[in-house]
Amino acid sequence: MTKEKKRKPVILIVDDDKQVLKSLKIWLKNEGFRPVTASDGDEALLQVEENPVEVALVDYRMNNEDGIQVAQRLRETDDTIKIIMLTGFPSYETAVSAMKVGVFDYISKGSSNEKILEAILDALASREPHETAEYFNSPEMGLKIILFCRHSLLKERLESYSQTRPGFKLIRSFPSMDASGITNVSQQVDIALICGGCNLKTVKEAFLVLPELYRLFPEIKPVIINENFSDQEKVDLLKLGVKGFAPRDLSSDKLEEILFQVKRGEIFVSRNVTHLSLQEMTTFNSSHILKENSVPFDLTEREVEVLRTMALGLKNKEIAQKLFISEKTVKTHINRLFHKLGVDTRPKAIFKAVEDKII
């Protein structure tokens, strides 16, 4: 008999600002909850009737009724719901009013996501401490990591940390990213934690080793630690599928937080790298597209596109789907690329393309 999958905690968001509803819903979903939304008290009561709401985030100031009234109606319908009042105009008087109707917590609407998340977790823990802990330590919320580092210190630190954190698991550690040495990893892995200091010192190296890593672990998300890349190099590595860069002096609990963010689909980079990456996206136009005979080796525009997808670690079938061509056509382009570049393998082709600034 299979064990029933633990359901996600349901969080109700009540706000008459559609943009606030949308942003909070996306954020809470990424944090592992099941968010539902309402723009007023009537919609909120309908959501409570249809969903097992555990925590409600209620805006204090709305057009038709204030958050105190909504909170009171919710509590009258289900007194087990923990209500967190969010306000853009915090004051002693409104805080007292909120507490009188049984609001669990009262915080500023401008508070950081971390503070709001902390309030939600406290509210959940006050309801069912055992179930809350079980949910956040469950396999679906866990984190499985492989480490690439030649130094024992980082490995020992992660192994020690994983013993105290049920949801954090270091599966294996390898001294290098040589594909032939990656053995005995049968389970799915979420994160490849790569020591840049000893395993990935240049972007050119990444072009060689990351496609092989994706071949072995198609769903893996690489995060680089102990690195000295420039912002532009980090943008180039993002294009290769790297999901984050963690500083060398990061604490274990902060590293765990970052890796969970990456697992949920987020990217962990500095503001400067984000800005530079967005700049490149917005300034890209048809004048940047490489045309036939505009690059060394007389590569066509399509051949350059195939090279770029190869560098991302995509297989022939995936390249065909991405470029809207047949798999047979992809193979033809690759054979022509090998001939023009004078190489016989994908890693060599990618390295040559990087060396000659084709991609």
C-alpha positions in Angstrom: 0.0 0.0 0.0 1.5 3.3 -1.1 1.8 6.2 1.4 -0.6 9.1 0.8 1.3 12.2 -0.4 1.3 15.0 2.1 -0.8 17.8 0.8 0.5 21.4 0.7 -0.7 23.9 3.3 -3.4 26.1 1.8 -2.8 29.9 2.2 -5.6 32.3 1.5 -4.6 35.8 0.2 -7.3 38.6 0.6 -6.5 41.9 -1.2 -8.4 44.1 -3.6 -5.1 44.9 -5.5 -4.8 42.3 -8.4 -1.1 42.9 -8.7 -0.5 42.1 -5.0 -2.7 39.0 -5.3 -0.7 37.8 -8.3 2.8 38.4 -6.9 2.0 36.9 -3.5 0.4 33.9 -5.2 3.5 33.2 -7.4 5.8 33.7 -4.4 3.9 31.4 -2.1 3.6 28.7 -4.7 7.4 28.9 -5.2 7.7 28.5 -1.4 5.9 25.2 -1.5 2.3 26.2 -0.5 -1.0 26.1 -2.3 -2.2 29.7 -2.5 -5.8 30.7 -3.2 -6.9 34.3 -3.6 -9.9 36.6 -2.9 -10.5 40.3 -3.6 -13.1 40.8 -0.8 -14.7 39.2 2.2 -17.4 37.4 0.2 -14.9 35.7 -2.1 -12.7 34.9 0.9 -15.7 33.0 2.5 -16.3 31.1 -0.7 -12.6 30.0 -0.8 -12.8 28.8 2.8 -15.9 26.7 1.9 -14.1 25.2 -1.0 -10.6 24.8 0.4 -9.1 23.6 3.7 -7.5 27.0 4.4 -5.0 27.0 7.2 -3.6 30.6 7.1 -5.1 33.8 5.6 -3.1 36.9 4.7 -5.6 39.7 4.8 -5.0 43.3 3.7 -6.1 45.8 6.4 -7.3 48.5 4.0 -9.6 47.6 1.1 -12.2 49.6 -0.8 -15.5 47.9 0.3 -14.6 46.7 3.8 -11.5 46.8 6.0 -9.4 43.8 6.9 -10.7 43.7 10.5 -14.2 43.0 9.2 -12.9 40.3 6.8 -10.9 38.7 9.6 -13.9 38.6 11.9 -16.1 36.9 9.2 -13.4 34.3 8.5 -13.0 33.6 12.2 -16.7 33.2 12.6 -16.7 30.7 9.7 -13.7 28.7 10.8 -12.0 29.6 14.1 -9.0 27.3 13.3 -7.8 29.6 10.5 -4.7 31.7 11.5 -5.0 35.2 10.2 -2.0 37.4 9.4 -3.0 41.1 8.9 -0.9 43.0 6.4 -1.1 46.8 6.4 0.7 49.6 4.6 -0.3 51.9 7.5 0.8 50.2 10.7 -0.3 51.8 14.0 -0.9 50.8 17.6 -4.7 51.3 17.4 -5.1 49.0 14.3 -2.9 46.4 15.9 -5.0 46.3 19.0 -8.2 46.1 16.8 -6.7 43.2 14.9 -5.8 41.2 18.0 -9.3 41.7 19.5 -10.9 39.8 16.6 -8.3 36.9 17.0 -5.7 37.9 14.4 -2.6 35.7 14.8 -0.1 38.3 13.7 0.0 41.9 12.4 2.8 43.0 10.2 3.7 45.8 7.8 2.8 45.2 4.2 6.3 46.5 3.3 7.9 43.7 5.3 10.4 41.4 3.6 9.3 38.1 2.2 11.4 36.4 4.8 9.4 38.1 7.6 6.1 37.2 6.0 7.2 33.6 5.5 8.4 33.4 9.1 4.9 34.6 10.3 3.2 32.0 8.0 5.4 29.2 9.4 4.7 30.3 13.0 1.0 30.3 12.2 1.1 26.8 10.8 3.2 25.5 13.7 0.7 26.9 16.1 -2.0 24.8 14.4 -0.4 21.4 13.9 3.3 21.4 14.9 3.8 17.8 14.0 2.2 18.0 10.6 4.0 21.2 9.7 7.4 19.7 10.6 6.5 16.5 8.7 5.5 18.4 5.6 8.7 20.5 5.4 10.9 17.4 6.0 9.0 15.2 3.5 10.7 13.7 0.5 9.0 16.0 -2.0 10.3 19.0 -0.2 13.8 17.5 0.3 17.0 18.4 -1.4 19.4 15.9 -3.0 22.9 17.2 -3.8 26.1 16.0 -5.5 29.3 17.9 -4.8 32.2 18.5 -7.1 35.2 19.5 -5.0 38.8 18.3 -4.4 38.9 19.6 -0.8 37.6 17.4 2.1 36.6 20.4 4.3 33.5 21.3 2.2 32.5 17.7 1.9 32.8 17.1 5.7 30.9 20.3 6.4 28.0 19.3 4.2 27.9 15.7 5.5 27.8 17.0 9.0 25.0 19.5 8.2 22.9 16.9 6.4 22.9 14.7 9.6 21.0 17.5 11.4 18.7 18.4 8.5 16.4 15.5 7.3 15.4 17.4 4.1 19.1 18.1 3.1 21.0 15.2 1.7 24.5 15.0 0.2 24.2 12.0 -2.1 27.8 11.8 -3.4 31.0 13.8 -3.6 33.4 13.7 -6.5 36.8 15.3 -6.8 36.3 16.4 -10.4 33.6 16.7 -13.1 35.2 14.1 -15.4 32.1 12.1 -16.6 34.0 8.8 -16.5 34.5 9.2 -12.7 30.8 9.9 -11.9 29.6 6.5 -10.7 27.0 4.9 -8.4 24.4 7.7 -8.6 21.2 5.9 -9.3 18.7 8.3 -7.7 17.5 11.6 -9.1 19.6 14.6 -8.0 18.3 18.2 -7.6 21.5 20.3 -7.4 25.1 20.0 -8.5 27.2 22.1 -6.1 30.4 22.9 -8.0 33.5 24.3 -6.4 34.7 26.9 -8.9 38.1 27.2 -7.2 39.1 23.6 -8.1 36.6 22.4 -10.8 35.4 25.3 -12.9 37.8 28.2 -13.2 36.9 29.5 -16.6 33.8 29.8 -18.8 35.5 27.7 -21.4 35.8 24.8 -19.0 32.0 25.1 -18.4 31.3 24.7 -22.1 33.2 21.4 -22.0 31.9 19.8 -18.8 28.3 21.1 -18.3 26.9 19.4 -21.4 28.2 16.1 -20.0 26.7 16.8 -16.6 23.3 17.4 -18.2 23.6 14.2 -20.2 24.1 12.2 -17.0 21.5 14.2 -15.0 19.0 15.8 -17.4 17.1 17.7 -14.6 20.0 18.8 -12.5 20.6 22.5 -11.6 24.2 23.6 -11.2 25.2 26.1 -8.5 28.8 27.3 -8.3 30.5 28.1 -5.0 34.0 29.5 -4.3 34.2 31.3 -7.6 35.9 34.4 -9.0 34.0 35.1 -12.1 33.2 38.6 -13.4 29.6 39.7 -13.8 29.8 39.2 -17.5 31.2 35.7 -17.1 28.3 34.9 -14.8 25.8 36.1 -17.4 27.5 33.7 -19.9 27.3 30.9 -17.4 23.6 31.5 -16.8 23.2 31.0 -20.6 24.8 27.6 -20.1 22.2 26.6 -17.4 24.0 27.6 -14.2 21.4 28.6 -11.6 23.3 30.4 -9.0 26.6 31.6 -7.5 27.2 31.2 -3.7 30.1 33.1 -1.9 32.8 31.0 -0.2 32.0 32.3 3.3 28.3 31.4 3.3 26.9 29.6 6.3 25.4 26.1 5.9 21.8 27.2 6.7 22.0 30.1 4.3 23.4 27.8 1.6 20.5 25.4 2.2 18.1 28.3 1.8 19.6 29.2 -1.5 19.7 25.7 -2.9 16.0 25.2 -2.0 15.3 28.4 -3.9 17.1 27.1 -6.9 15.3 23.7 -6.7 12.0 25.6 -6.8 13.1 27.2 -10.1 14.6 30.5 -8.9 18.0 31.8 -9.9 20.4 33.1 -7.2 22.6 35.9 -8.6 23.5 39.5 -7.6 21.5 42.5 -8.6 24.3 43.6 -11.0 24.3 40.2 -12.8 20.5 40.3 -13.1 20.6 43.8 -14.5 23.4 42.9 -17.0 21.5 39.8 -18.0 18.3 41.8 -18.6 20.2 44.4 -20.6 21.5 41.7 -22.9 18.0 40.3 -23.4 16.4 43.7 -24.1 19.2 44.9 -26.5 19.2 41.8 -28.5 17.7 42.4 -32.0 18.1 41.2 -35.6 21.3 43.1 -36.0 22.9 40.7 -33.5 22.0 37.6 -35.5 25.0 36.1 -37.1 24.6 35.8 -40.9 26.2 33.4 -43.2 29.9 34.0 -43.7 30.0 36.5 -40.8 31.9 34.1 -38.5 35.0 31.9 -39.0 34.8 28.6 -40.8 31.9 29.8 -43.0 29.2 28.7 -40.5 25.6 29.4 -41.4 23.2 31.1 -39.0 21.5 27.7 -38.4 24.8 26.0 -37.7 25.5 28.6 -35.1 22.1 28.1 -33.5 22.8 24.3 -33.4 26.1 25.0 -31.7 24.4 27.2 -29.0 21.9 24.5 -28.2 24.6 21.9 -28.1 26.4 24.1 -25.5 23.3 24.0 -23.4 23.6 20.2 -23.2 20.5 19.5 -25.4 20.2 16.1 -27.2 19.4 15.9 -30.9 15.7 15.4 -30.3 15.6 18.4 -28.0 17.5 20.6 -30.5 15.1 19.6 -33.2 12.1 20.6 -31.0 13.7 23.9 -30.0 14.7 24.9 -33.6 11.5 23.4 -35.2 13.5 21.1 -37.5 13.7 17.4 -37.9 16.1 15.2 -35.9 17.7 14.1 -39.2 18.4 17.7 -40.1 20.0 18.3 -36.7 22.4 15.3 -37.4 23.2 16.8 -40.8 24.1 20.2 -39.3 26.2 18.6 -36.6 28.2 16.5 -39.2 28.8 19.7 -41.2 29.9 21.5 -38.0 32.4 18.8 -37.2 33.8 19.0 -40.7 34.0 22.8 -40.8 35.5 23.1 -37.3 37.9 20.1 -37.8 36.6 18.2 -34.7 35.1 14.9 -34.0 33.1 15.3 -30.7 30.6 17.7 -29.3 32.8 19.0 -26.4 35.6 19.8 -28.9 33.1 21.6 -31.1 31.8 23.7 -28.2 35.3 24.5 -27.0 36.4 25.5 -30.5 33.3 27.8 -30.8 34.0 29.5 -27.5 37.7 29.8 -28.3 37.0 31.5 -31.6 34.1 33.6 -30.1 31.5 32.0 -32.3 29.1 31.6 -29.4 
